[in-house]
């Protein structure tokens, strides 16, 4: 059985971000590790928490949106 690692982007697309409406979220290791209103502050805090994991920064939408992936 192959254990496929989920990217931070794929995690963010599927994550329930309602608790973080309009805030910046830092994602590492398939979880949100920091959040807040200022992107730079959130990223700096995430750097302290992430260890050697890659950090992705994204802004949670003000409203939940449906995102569809189109296959061709």
Backbone atoms as SQL, in Angstrom:
CREATE TABLE atoms (id INTEGER PRIMARY KEY, chain TEXT, resi INTEGER, resn TEXT, atom TEXT, x REAL, y REAL, z REAL);
INSERT INTO atoms VALUES
  (1, 'A', 1, 'UNK', 'N', 0.845, -1.184, 0.000),
  (2, 'A', 1, 'UNK', 'CA', 0.000, 0.000, 0.000),
  (3, 'A', 1, 'UNK', 'C', 0.889, 1.245, 0.000),
  (4, 'A', 2, 'UNK', 'N', 0.583, 2.187, -0.864),
  (5, 'A', 2, 'UNK', 'CA', 1.359, 3.411, -0.984),
  (6, 'A', 2, 'UNK', 'C', 0.735, 4.507, -0.124),
  (7, 'A', 3, 'UNK', 'N', 1.571, 5.185, 0.650),
  (8, 'A', 3, 'UNK', 'CA', 1.101, 6.275, 1.494),
  (9, 'A', 3, 'UNK', 'C', 1.382, 7.586, 0.770),
  (10, 'A', 4, 'UNK', 'N', 0.361, 8.134, 0.097),
  (11, 'A', 4, 'UNK', 'CA', 0.531, 9.364, -0.669),
  (12, 'A', 4, 'UNK', 'C', 0.460, 10.561, 0.268),
  (13, 'A', 5, 'UNK', 'N', 1.478, 11.407, 0.199),
  (14, 'A', 5, 'UNK', 'CA', 1.518, 12.605, 1.037),
  (15, 'A', 5, 'UNK', 'C', 0.636, 13.690, 0.407),
  (16, 'A', 6, 'UNK', 'N', -0.214, 14.279, 1.205),
  (17, 'A', 6, 'UNK', 'CA', -1.110, 15.338, 0.737),
  (18, 'A', 6, 'UNK', 'C', -0.379, 16.669, 0.820),
  (19, 'A', 7, 'UNK', 'N', -0.440, 17.440, -0.263),
  (20, 'A', 7, 'UNK', 'CA', 0.225, 18.746, -0.265),
  (21, 'A', 7, 'UNK', 'C', -0.536, 19.722, 0.629),
  (22, 'A', 8, 'UNK', 'N', 0.149, 20.767, 1.046),
  (23, 'A', 8, 'UNK', 'CA', -0.491, 21.813, 1.846),
  (24, 'A', 8, 'UNK', 'C', -1.663, 22.429, 1.083),
  (25, 'A', 9, 'UNK', 'N', -1.494, 22.591, -0.236),
  (26, 'A', 9, 'UNK', 'CA', -2.557, 23.157, -1.063),
  (27, 'A', 9, 'UNK', 'C', -3.789, 22.258, -1.043),
  (28, 'A', 10, 'UNK', 'N', -3.583, 20.953, -1.268),
  (29, 'A', 10, 'UNK', 'CA', -4.707, 20.017, -1.268),
  (30, 'A', 10, 'UNK', 'C', -5.397, 20.003, 0.095),
  (31, 'A', 11, 'UNK', 'N', -4.614, 20.089, 1.159),
  (32, 'A', 11, 'UNK', 'CA', -5.197, 20.144, 2.496),
  (33, 'A', 11, 'UNK', 'C', -6.064, 21.396, 2.648),
  (34, 'A', 12, 'UNK', 'N', -5.542, 22.542, 2.228),
  (35, 'A', 12, 'UNK', 'CA', -6.256, 23.813, 2.371),
  (36, 'A', 12, 'UNK', 'C', -7.576, 23.797, 1.604),
  (37, 'A', 13, 'UNK', 'N', -7.569, 23.258, 0.396),
  (38, 'A', 13, 'UNK', 'CA', -8.773, 23.230, -0.433),
  (39, 'A', 13, 'UNK', 'C', -9.893, 22.458, 0.271),
  (40, 'A', 14, 'UNK', 'N', -9.540, 21.397, 0.978),
  (41, 'A', 14, 'UNK', 'CA', -10.546, 20.552, 1.623),
  (42, 'A', 14, 'UNK', 'C', -10.829, 20.934, 3.078),
  (43, 'A', 15, 'UNK', 'N', -9.989, 21.772, 3.659),
  (44, 'A', 15, 'UNK', 'CA', -10.109, 22.102, 5.088),
  (45, 'A', 15, 'UNK', 'C', -11.326, 22.970, 5.383),
  (46, 'A', 16, 'UNK', 'N', -11.885, 22.780, 6.541),
  (47, 'A', 16, 'UNK', 'CA', -12.972, 23.626, 7.026),
  (48, 'A', 16, 'UNK', 'C', -12.325, 24.848, 7.686),
  (49, 'A', 17, 'UNK', 'N', -12.378, 25.978, 7.007),
  (50, 'A', 17, 'UNK', 'CA', -11.707, 27.190, 7.494),
  (51, 'A', 17, 'UNK', 'C', -12.701, 28.213, 8.052),
  (52, 'A', 18, 'UNK', 'N', -13.913, 27.778, 8.344),
  (53, 'A', 18, 'UNK', 'CA', -14.934, 28.721, 8.845),
  (54, 'A', 18, 'UNK', 'C', -14.480, 29.456, 10.105),
  (55, 'A', 19, 'UNK', 'N', -13.700, 28.821, 10.937),
  (56, 'A', 19, 'UNK', 'CA', -13.244, 29.455, 12.186),
  (57, 'A', 19, 'UNK', 'C', -12.217, 30.558, 11.922),
  (58, 'A', 20, 'UNK', 'N', -11.686, 30.617, 10.710),
  (59, 'A', 20, 'UNK', 'CA', -10.624, 31.569, 10.378),
  (60, 'A', 20, 'UNK', 'C', -11.052, 32.558, 9.290),
  (61, 'A', 21, 'UNK', 'N', -12.355, 32.817, 9.153),
  (62, 'A', 21, 'UNK', 'CA', -12.865, 33.691, 8.084),
  (63, 'A', 21, 'UNK', 'C', -12.056, 34.971, 7.945),
  (64, 'A', 22, 'UNK', 'N', -11.547, 35.199, 6.729),
  (65, 'A', 22, 'UNK', 'CA', -10.818, 36.424, 6.424),
  (66, 'A', 22, 'UNK', 'C', -9.431, 36.515, 7.025),
  (67, 'A', 23, 'UNK', 'N', -8.967, 35.479, 7.697),
  (68, 'A', 23, 'UNK', 'CA', -7.638, 35.490, 8.308),
  (69, 'A', 23, 'UNK', 'C', -6.632, 34.732, 7.434),
  (70, 'A', 24, 'UNK', 'N', -5.376, 35.013, 7.675),
  (71, 'A', 24, 'UNK', 'CA', -4.291, 34.260, 7.057),
  (72, 'A', 24, 'UNK', 'C', -4.068, 32.998, 7.882),
  (73, 'A', 25, 'UNK', 'N', -3.873, 31.883, 7.190),
  (74, 'A', 25, 'UNK', 'CA', -3.579, 30.626, 7.870),
  (75, 'A', 25, 'UNK', 'C', -2.263, 30.069, 7.340),
  (76, 'A', 26, 'UNK', 'N', -1.476, 29.519, 8.247),
  (77, 'A', 26, 'UNK', 'CA', -0.230, 28.854, 7.880),
  (78, 'A', 26, 'UNK', 'C', -0.467, 27.356, 8.018),
  (79, 'A', 27, 'UNK', 'N', -0.110, 26.619, 6.974),
  (80, 'A', 27, 'UNK', 'CA', -0.334, 25.183, 6.946),
  (81, 'A', 27, 'UNK', 'C', 1.009, 24.473, 6.842),
  (82, 'A', 28, 'UNK', 'N', 1.163, 23.442, 7.668),
  (83, 'A', 28, 'UNK', 'CA', 2.354, 22.591, 7.619),
  (84, 'A', 28, 'UNK', 'C', 1.958, 21.219, 8.148),
  (85, 'A', 29, 'UNK', 'N', 2.452, 20.174, 7.519),
  (86, 'A', 29, 'UNK', 'CA', 2.166, 18.835, 7.996),
  (87, 'A', 29, 'UNK', 'C', 0.690, 18.499, 8.017),
  (88, 'A', 30, 'UNK', 'N', -0.038, 18.960, 7.020),
  (89, 'A', 30, 'UNK', 'CA', -1.459, 18.682, 6.863),
  (90, 'A', 30, 'UNK', 'C', -2.318, 19.201, 8.018),
  (91, 'A', 31, 'UNK', 'N', -1.920, 20.351, 8.572),
  (92, 'A', 31, 'UNK', 'CA', -2.772, 21.005, 9.566),
  (93, 'A', 31, 'UNK', 'C', -2.473, 22.501, 9.613),
  (94, 'A', 32, 'UNK', 'N', -3.430, 23.257, 10.105),
  (95, 'A', 32, 'UNK', 'CA', -3.261, 24.698, 10.281),
  (96, 'A', 32, 'UNK', 'C', -2.520, 24.892, 11.591),
  (97, 'A', 33, 'UNK', 'N', -1.340, 25.529, 11.504),
  (98, 'A', 33, 'UNK', 'CA', -0.502, 25.682, 12.694),
  (99, 'A', 33, 'UNK', 'C', -0.490, 27.099, 13.248),
  (100, 'A', 34, 'UNK', 'N', -0.966, 28.070, 12.472),
  (101, 'A', 34, 'UNK', 'CA', -1.011, 29.462, 12.940),
  (102, 'A', 34, 'UNK', 'C', -2.061, 30.206, 12.114),
  (103, 'A', 35, 'UNK', 'N', -2.610, 31.264, 12.682),
  (104, 'A', 35, 'UNK', 'CA', -3.590, 32.073, 11.962),
  (105, 'A', 35, 'UNK', 'C', -3.629, 33.468, 12.559),
  (106, 'A', 36, 'UNK', 'N', -4.101, 34.420, 11.766),
  (107, 'A', 36, 'UNK', 'CA', -4.230, 35.786, 12.238),
  (108, 'A', 36, 'UNK', 'C', -4.501, 36.742, 11.094),
  (109, 'A', 37, 'UNK', 'N', -4.574, 38.024, 11.415),
  (110, 'A', 37, 'UNK', 'CA', -4.921, 39.042, 10.417),
  (111, 'A', 37, 'UNK', 'C', -3.728, 39.551, 9.612),
  (112, 'A', 38, 'UNK', 'N', -2.519, 39.403, 10.137),
  (113, 'A', 38, 'UNK', 'CA', -1.318, 39.907, 9.460),
  (114, 'A', 38, 'UNK', 'C', -0.495, 38.726, 8.926),
  (115, 'A', 39, 'UNK', 'N', -0.326, 38.658, 7.608),
  (116, 'A', 39, 'UNK', 'CA', 0.361, 37.530, 6.971),
  (117, 'A', 39, 'UNK', 'C', 1.789, 37.359, 7.482),
  (118, 'A', 40, 'UNK', 'N', 2.521, 38.442, 7.613),
  (119, 'A', 40, 'UNK', 'CA', 3.918, 38.355, 8.042),
  (120, 'A', 40, 'UNK', 'C', 4.029, 37.807, 9.471),
  (121, 'A', 41, 'UNK', 'N', 3.171, 38.258, 10.354),
  (122, 'A', 41, 'UNK', 'CA', 3.176, 37.782, 11.739),
  (123, 'A', 41, 'UNK', 'C', 2.819, 36.299, 11.801),
  (124, 'A', 42, 'UNK', 'N', 1.820, 35.896, 11.027),
  (125, 'A', 42, 'UNK', 'CA', 1.406, 34.489, 10.991),
  (126, 'A', 42, 'UNK', 'C', 2.555, 33.621, 10.488),
  (127, 'A', 43, 'UNK', 'N', 3.224, 34.066, 9.428),
  (128, 'A', 43, 'UNK', 'CA', 4.324, 33.279, 8.861),
  (129, 'A', 43, 'UNK', 'C', 5.485, 33.146, 9.854),
  (130, 'A', 44, 'UNK', 'N', 5.835, 34.231, 10.505),
  (131, 'A', 44, 'UNK', 'CA', 6.928, 34.183, 11.481),
  (132, 'A', 44, 'UNK', 'C', 6.600, 33.237, 12.634),
  (133, 'A', 45, 'UNK', 'N', 5.355, 33.266, 13.094),
  (134, 'A', 45, 'UNK', 'CA', 4.941, 32.365, 14.166),
  (135, 'A', 45, 'UNK', 'C', 4.990, 30.909, 13.677),
  (136, 'A', 46, 'UNK', 'N', 4.542, 30.689, 12.453),
  (137, 'A', 46, 'UNK', 'CA', 4.550, 29.341, 11.879),
  (138, 'A', 46, 'UNK', 'C', 5.970, 28.798, 11.746),
  (139, 'A', 47, 'UNK', 'N', 6.923, 29.648, 11.408),
  (140, 'A', 47, 'UNK', 'CA', 8.317, 29.211, 11.290),
  (141, 'A', 47, 'UNK', 'C', 8.820, 28.630, 12.609),
  (142, 'A', 48, 'UNK', 'N', 8.391, 29.204, 13.714),
  (143, 'A', 48, 'UNK', 'CA', 8.812, 28.707, 15.024),
  (144, 'A', 48, 'UNK', 'C', 8.185, 27.350, 15.335),
  (145, 'A', 49, 'UNK', 'N', 7.000, 27.098, 14.791),
  (146, 'A', 49, 'UNK', 'CA', 6.265, 25.879, 15.103),
  (147, 'A', 49, 'UNK', 'C', 6.503, 24.726, 14.126),
  (148, 'A', 50, 'UNK', 'N', 6.880, 25.041, 12.900),
  (149, 'A', 50, 'UNK', 'CA', 6.907, 24.034, 11.839),
  (150, 'A', 50, 'UNK', 'C', 8.118, 23.128, 11.843),
  (151, 'A', 51, 'UNK', 'N', 9.177, 23.521, 12.520),
  (152, 'A', 51, 'UNK', 'CA', 10.396, 22.719, 12.448),
  (153, 'A', 51, 'UNK', 'C', 10.931, 22.724, 11.030),
  (154, 'A', 52, 'UNK', 'N', 11.149, 21.530, 10.464),
  (155, 'A', 52, 'UNK', 'CA', 11.691, 21.459, 9.105),
  (156, 'A', 52, 'UNK', 'C', 10.611, 21.227, 8.054),
  (157, 'A', 53, 'UNK', 'N', 9.333, 21.334, 8.433),
  (158, 'A', 53, 'UNK', 'CA', 8.232, 21.134, 7.493),
  (159, 'A', 53, 'UNK', 'C', 8.041, 22.371, 6.624),
  (160, 'A', 54, 'UNK', 'N', 7.598, 22.139, 5.394),
  (161, 'A', 54, 'UNK', 'CA', 7.309, 23.230, 4.474),
  (162, 'A', 54, 'UNK', 'C', 6.043, 23.949, 4.934),
  (163, 'A', 55, 'UNK', 'N', 6.065, 25.270, 4.875),
  (164, 'A', 55, 'UNK', 'CA', 4.935, 26.100, 5.293),
  (165, 'A', 55, 'UNK', 'C', 4.269, 26.700, 4.067),
  (166, 'A', 56, 'UNK', 'N', 2.954, 26.653, 4.040),
  (167, 'A', 56, 'UNK', 'CA', 2.181, 27.351, 3.020),
  (168, 'A', 56, 'UNK', 'C', 1.305, 28.367, 3.728),
  (169, 'A', 57, 'UNK', 'N', 1.156, 29.522, 3.111),
  (170, 'A', 57, 'UNK', 'CA', 0.355, 30.594, 3.682),
  (171, 'A', 57, 'UNK', 'C', -0.807, 30.860, 2.733),
  (172, 'A', 58, 'UNK', 'N', -2.007, 30.939, 3.268),
  (173, 'A', 58, 'UNK', 'CA', -3.192, 31.191, 2.447),
  (174, 'A', 58, 'UNK', 'C', -4.171, 32.034, 3.247),
  (175, 'A', 59, 'UNK', 'N', -5.035, 32.724, 2.533),
  (176, 'A', 59, 'UNK', 'CA', -6.055, 33.517, 3.206),
  (177, 'A', 59, 'UNK', 'C', -7.376, 32.753, 3.161),
  (178, 'A', 60, 'UNK', 'N', -7.943, 32.519, 4.328),
  (179, 'A', 60, 'UNK', 'CA', -9.225, 31.828, 4.415),
  (180, 'A', 60, 'UNK', 'C', -10.308, 32.750, 3.850),
  (181, 'A', 61, 'UNK', 'N', -11.199, 32.201, 3.052),
  (182, 'A', 61, 'UNK', 'CA', -12.239, 33.053, 2.465),
  (183, 'A', 61, 'UNK', 'C', -13.202, 33.570, 3.528),
  (184, 'A', 62, 'UNK', 'N', -13.801, 34.722, 3.237),
  (185, 'A', 62, 'UNK', 'CA', -14.809, 35.284, 4.135),
  (186, 'A', 62, 'UNK', 'C', -16.052, 34.404, 4.152),
  (187, 'A', 63, 'UNK', 'N', -16.313, 33.744, 3.054),
  (188, 'A', 63, 'UNK', 'CA', -17.440, 32.815, 2.926),
  (189, 'A', 63, 'UNK', 'C', -16.909, 31.525, 2.333),
  (190, 'A', 64, 'UNK', 'N', -17.520, 30.411, 2.697),
  (191, 'A', 64, 'UNK', 'CA', -17.105, 29.138, 2.119),
  (192, 'A', 64, 'UNK', 'C', -17.441, 29.146, 0.630),
  (193, 'A', 65, 'UNK', 'N', -16.552, 28.613, -0.165),
  (194, 'A', 65, 'UNK', 'CA', -16.730, 28.550, -1.608),
  (195, 'A', 65, 'UNK', 'C', -16.622, 27.102, -2.054),
  (196, 'A', 66, 'UNK', 'N', -17.303, 26.773, -3.134),
  (197, 'A', 66, 'UNK', 'CA', -17.201, 25.463, -3.718),
  (198, 'A', 66, 'UNK', 'C', -16.138, 25.523, -4.797),
  (199, 'A', 67, 'UNK', 'N', -15.137, 24.670, -4.702),
  (200, 'A', 67, 'UNK', 'CA', -14.057, 24.631, -5.682),
  (201, 'A', 67, 'UNK', 'C', -14.159, 23.301, -6.414),
  (202, 'A', 68, 'UNK', 'N', -14.253, 23.372, -7.722),
  (203, 'A', 68, 'UNK', 'CA', -14.334, 22.164, -8.528),
  (204, 'A', 68, 'UNK', 'C', -13.058, 21.989, -9.317),
  (205, 'A', 69, 'UNK', 'N', -12.609, 20.753, -9.411),
  (206, 'A', 69, 'UNK', 'CA', -11.436, 20.446, -10.213),
  (207, 'A', 69, 'UNK', 'C', -11.935, 19.805, -11.495),
  (208, 'A', 70, 'UNK', 'N', -11.527, 20.340, -12.622),
  (209, 'A', 70, 'UNK', 'CA', -11.989, 19.845, -13.909),
  (210, 'A', 70, 'UNK', 'C', -10.931, 18.906, -14.478),
  (211, 'A', 71, 'UNK', 'N', -11.361, 17.733, -14.832),
  (212, 'A', 71, 'UNK', 'CA', -10.470, 16.748, -15.442),
  (213, 'A', 71, 'UNK', 'C', -10.731, 16.729, -16.931),
  (214, 'A', 72, 'UNK', 'N', -9.656, 16.665, -17.702),
  (215, 'A', 72, 'UNK', 'CA', -9.858, 16.607, -19.156),
  (216, 'A', 72, 'UNK', 'C', -9.326, 15.326, -19.716);
